[in-house]
Amino acid sequence: MKRFLMLGLIVSALATMGVSAEAGHRHHWGRHIFHGGFFGRSPILHNSWHNTSHYDYHPGQFTRHRNHFHYQPGHYDWHRTGHWDTHLHH
């Protein structure tokens, strides 16, 4: 009985932690984490790409070069970054 209670608490905690407000960027490769769950359906893990790509602005600057200066104009650099998130859904 103690094991079932502990398993129920763990599943409930995972279900509340896995809820995501980002429903727009989903790629579904779900899998069941256990079969015949307590809630009628087994929870499913979904992986989704969280795109954090962005531009960084670098203002113009003068750089010394021997006995004169060079001017590097301001510019934007594109950084392609991101990570995978795993979400638990019922």
N, C-alpha and C positions, 0 to 999 in steps of 0.2 A: 504494500500500500504506500509505503514511504517513497519507493522508487517512482511509482506512477505520479505522485504529487510533485516530486522534484522534476520529473520529465515534463509535466504540465506547466510548471513555472518557467522552465527553460524555454519551452516552445512559445509561451506567451511573451516572454521577454524578447525573444528573437523576432516575433511577429511585430511587436511595437517598435523595435529598433529598425526593422527593415522597411518601414513605410517611407516612401519617397514622394516629394512634391514634384519631382521631375518626371513627368510621364511622357514628355515629348521626344526623348532621345533613347528609345528602347530598341535593343536588338535581343530577341528572345532565344536563348539557349537554356531553357528551363530544365530542371531536373528535380525529382522528388527527393526530399531529404529523409522521409520515412514513409512507409506505406500503411494505409488504414489508420489515418490520423484521428485525433479526438474530435475534430470539427466536421466530420463527414467527408472533407476533401483534404488531401495532403498539401501542405505548403509547397510552393515552387520557388526556386531561386532564379532570378532574372539578372543577367549581366547587361549593363548599359554603359556606353561610352560617355564620359563627362568631358566635353570639349572645353578646354581652358585656353585655347589659342587666342593670341592678342597681339596688338601693335604696341611697341614702346617708342616714345618720342625722345630723341636726343637733340637738344638745342645746338645751334651753331657755336663754333668755338675757334679761337686762334691757337695754332700750335707752332712753337718755335722750331725753325729749321735752319741751322747754322747761324748766319747773321741776318735772317729775315723771318717773317711769319707767314704761315699758310692758313687760309680760312677754310674750315670744313663746314658747309652749310648744314642747317638743321635737317633732320631726316627721321623717318619712321623705320623701325626694324620689325619684321613679322616673326613671332615666336610661335611655332606649332607645338602645342603641348596638350596634354590631357591624361586621363586615367580611367580605368574600368571601375565601376561601382557594382556591387552585388546587392540586390534587393530581395527581400522575402515577401511573397504575395500568397494569399489564400485563394 
